[in-house]
């Protein structure tokens, strides 16, 4: 899978539509969570996405230090349900960590992770910081990578 990295202004309308559709499919419908996905943070972030058969199936957005957390950040980590068995979650995380180093020249990353994905993020050297909290009604934990 080839990954693309684009700023908000570089996304074409089809890419933006497909990204928002995937995020809505997973975060709103699959997780049965009513929340405002379109949050005006997309304009600040770099968008990383991978295609399979002309369809975006993996996505994250990354932020430079200070735009979301004090450290650089990765958010909206998502893989289409039908594609999760291929390791695309790990591949998009590797691409996102590398993009932070390349574009922002930093190593420290903070994420707000859904608690059930703790072990997944630990495989990418993230460590839990602090206690569990609710975000949009879903248990989350802060995790840092140094």
N, C-alpha and C positions, 0 to 999 in steps of 0.2 A: 504494500500500500504506500502510495506517495502522499506526503503531507504538504499542505500549502499553508503559508503564513501571510496574512493580509491585515492591514489596518481596516478600520470601519469604512473609510472612504474608498478603499480599493475593492471592497466586496461589490460584486454586481448584484442586481436585484434577485436573480435566480439563486445565487449562493446564499444571500441573506435569508430569503424565503425558506430554503432547505435547512439552514441552520436553525431558524426559529421553529420550523416544523418538527425537527428532531428533538429539540429541547422541550417543546410542548408535549410531544408524544411520550417522552420518558418522565419528565419532572412534574407535569400536570396530570396527564391521563394515567400512565402506568403506576405512578406513585400516589395517585389520588390526592393531590395536594393543590389546592387553589391558592395561587400566589402570583404576584406581578413579576413575570419573567423579564419583560421589557422594562429595564430599570435605569436607562440612560448611562449605564456603565460600559455598554458595548462601544460607545464612541471613544472611550479612553483606552480600550484594550486592543491587543493584537489577537486575531482569530486564527486558530490552528485547526485544520480539518483535513480528513482523509476520505477519499472516494473509493467505492467499490461498485463496479458496473454502473458508472455515471450517477451514483447516489452517494451523498454524504452520509457516512455511517459512524464516524468518530469525530469528536469535536472537543476543544477546550478554548478558553480565552485566558490570556495572561496579562498581568498588569505590572508596570514598573513600580519600584519602591515608592510608597507614599500615595499611590492612586487608589488603593483599596485597603491594604494594611501598611504598617511601617516598612515591612519587607516586600519584596516582589511577591506576586501571588498567581496561583492557577485556580480557575473557577469553571463552573458549568461543565465539569468533566462528564462526558456522555458518550455511550456507544449504543447503537440501535440494538434492541433486544435480540433480534435474529442473528446478530453478528458477534455476540459476546464470547462465543466458544473459540474464537480465533486469536485471542490475545491482543486485540486491538486496543483495549484499555491500557495495557502496559506500553504498547507502542506509542500511543498518543501522549502518555505521561513522559516517556523518554524524549519524545520530540519537543514537548513543552518545556521540560527542564533544560534541554539543550538550547532552545530558543531564548529562554530567559538569560542564559549565559552569553549567548551571541548578541542579542539585541540590547540588553541592559547591563551587561558586564558585571553581574552579581551572582553569588552562589546561594545566599540565604533566601528561603521561600517560606511563606506562610499560607496555609490553606484552612478553610472551614470545611471539614470533611463529614459526610454522613457517617455516623458512628459504626454502622455495620460494615463499612469499607476500611476500617482501621488497619487490618492485616494487609490489605491490598496496598495501601499507601506506605506501610512499613517496609514493604519490599522495595520501595524507592527511597529508603532512608529517611522517611518522615517519622517524627516522634511526637506523641501526644503532649500537649502543654495545657495544664489546667483541667477543669472539670467539664463534664458533659453539659450542653445547653440545648435549648430548643430553637430551631430556626425554621420558620414556616411550619411549625408543628411537627418537625422531624428531628430526632436526636442527632446532634452534631458535636464534634470535638475540634478544637484548634490543634493543628499539627504544624511543626516547623521542621525544615531541613536546613542544616548549616553547611 
